Amino acid sequence: MSRVKHTERKIKVKGFGKRLYYAILDREMNMAEAARKCGFNHSKISAYVNDRATPNAESLYIICKRLNVSADYLLGLTDEKGKAVNS
């Protein structure tokens, strides 16, 4: 039996950066402030906003909770910005 090597695939979310950028603006923040609020460095948020990187599940969760925006909105599943679900 042969082994199948599992590799993590990067999934590009069309429009994620633009939606994140608008979520940041809606909160009257700049990218540096959003990065601090999320506990990220500026280059990480910049990479997300400019669609050079896509956040993993943990980073997406942090963004949603700290910026109070829904993952469905950021991922393009809805156009309603909504709020992150409180746990």
HELIX and SHEET records of a PDB file:
HELIX    1   1 PHE A   16  ASP A   26  1                                  11    
HELIX    2   2 MET A   31  CYS A   38  1                                   8    
HELIX    3   3 HIS A   42  VAL A   49  1                                   8    
HELIX    4   4 ALA A   57  LEU A   67  1                                  11    
HELIX    5   5 ALA A   71  LEU A   74  1                                   4    
END                                                                             
